[in-house]
C-alpha cells in the first residue's frame, strides 16, 4: 500500500511537471499548429512512458520488458533535460524582462521567446544523444595515487582496481559486463574491489548477464560489498550468487592480504542503509575491523556509500573506496548529490582517512551520462610525506 501511494504521488508530480513544460514552451514555438500538436502529444506519451520504463523490469515477458524499459528510460532522460532547460529559459526570460523594465525595449523579448522555445527541445535531444553515447561506451580507466605515510616498501605500487555501480538490469547486459571484465583483467591488478550496486533485478532474471564477473582475475582475488540496490533485488540470494561466481563477499568483516612480505587489511561493510532492509546486515565499520592485527598500517575499507566515512575514520581505516553517487550521472543532478553524501566524486580527505568516490562503471535509470563520465578506477598506493 505504501509503495503504491508513493508511486501515485510520483506520477502526479510528473504530470504537473509535464504540464509546466508544455505551457511554457509550446505556445511560444515559432512552428505550425500541427507541429505544436505533435509536441503536446509527445508530452502526453511521456507521462505514461516514464513510469512504464521504471516498472518494466517487473514484466516477465522478454524481450518486451527490456524494450519498454529502453523506451521509458530514454524518455526519462530526455524529459529531465527538457525540464531543466525550460526552467533555465524561464530564469533567463525573467532577467531580460527586468532589464527591459529598467531600459524599455532594450531587448526583443518576443523574438527571444520563440527562438528559445524552439532551442530548448533541440538542446535536450542533443544532450540525450551525447549522454547515451557516454553511458553506453565502456568506462575509461582512471588512475588515482593514494599517498600513505610510512607505507611498507613492498606495498609501494600496490594496485586495487575498483568497479562500482554497474547496475546490470534492463539496459545493461552480458556484453556490457564482459567488456568491463576484460578491461579490468587487462590492468593485471593486485586486488579487485567491487563496491556495490552490481544489479537491478533478481538472480533468475540476471544470472546469465552477471556470469562474466566470474572471470575477474587479480593476484589476491576480487572482493565485493553490497550496495543498496542489492537489497532491493534480494540481497541474500545475490550474496550466494556472487560467491558462486568466485567473488569474496565481505559483510562487516576483513581479510589479511600478504603481499611480498608486507600485510594489508582489506575490510568491507554492508551498505549504509542495509539495516533498514535486514537488521542482521546493519553496516558496522568497527565490526569489520575487529580482530585485525594492530601492527598492520594499511587498512582499506570497501563501503558502497561515502556516508560510511565518518565511522570508518573513527575506526582507524587508512583508505575507503566507495561509489553510489555516480558523480551525479548527468548535469545538473551532480549539484544535488552533496545534500545526501559528503563527497560526490574523486579523492577527498576526512579526519586522516582518504576517501575515493567512484563515479560508477555503469549507470542507473536513464542511459545517460553528461558531465560525470563512468570509470574503472586503478588505485595505486604510494609513499606519502609524514
C-alpha positions, 0 to 999 in steps of 0.5 A: 500500500505504501509503495503504491501511494508513493508511486501515485504521488510520483506520477502526479508530480510528473504530470504537473511537471509535464504540464509546466513544460508544455505551457511554457514552451509550446505556445511560444514555438515559432512552428505550425499548429500541427507541429505544436500538436505533435509536441503536446502529444509527445508530452502526453506519451511521456507521462505514461512512458516514464513510469512504464520504463521504471516498472518494466523490469517487473514484466516477465515477458522478454524481450518486451520488458527490456524494450519498454524499459529502453523506451521509458528510460530514454524518455526519462532522460530526455524529459529531465533535460527538457525540464531543466532547460525550460526552467533555465529559459524561464530564469533567463526570460525573467532577467531580460524582462527586468532589464527591459523594465529598467531600459524599455525595449532594450531587448526583443523579448518576443523574438527571444521567446520563440527562438528559445522555445524552439532551442530548448527541445533541440538542446535536450535531444542533443544532450540525450544523444551525447549522454547515451553515447557516454553511458553506453561506451565502456568506462575509461580507466582512471588512475588515482595515487593514494599517498600513505605515510610510512607505507611498507616498501613492498606495498609501494605500487600496490594496485586495487582496481575498483568497479562500482555501480554497474547496475546490470538490469534492463539496459545493461547486459552480458556484453556490457559486463564482459567488456568491463571484465576484460578491461579490468583483467587487462590492468593485471591488478593486485586486488579487485574491489567491487563496491556495490550496486552490481544489479537491478533485478533478481538472480533468475532474471540476471544470472546469465548477464552477471556470469562474466564477473566470474572471470575477474582475475587479480593476484589476491582475488576480487572482493565485493560489498553490497550496495543498496540496490542489492537489497532491493533485488534480494540481497541474500540470494545475490550474496550466494550468487556472487560467491558462486561466481568466485567473488569474496563477499565481505559483510562487516568483516576483513581479510589479511592480504600478504603481499611480498612480505608486507600485510594489508587489511582489506575490510568491507561493510554492508551498505549504509542503509542495509539495516533498514532492509535486514537488521542482521546486515546493519553496516558496522565499520568497527565490526569489520575491523575487529580482530585485525592485527594492530601492527598492520598500517594499511587498512582499506575499507570497501563501503558502497556509500561515502556516508560510511566515512565518518565511522570508518575514520573513527575506526582507524581505516587508512583508505575507503573506496566507495561509489553510489553517487555516480558523480551525479550521472548527468548535469545538473543532478551532480549539484544535488548529490552533496545534500545526501553524501559528503563527497560526490566524486574523486579523492577527498580527505576526512579526519586522516582517512582518504576517501575515493568516490567512484563515479560508477562503471555503469549507470542507473535509470536513464542511459545517460551520462553528461558531465560525470563520465563512468570509470574503472578506477586503478588505485595505486598506493604510494609513499606519502610525506609524514 
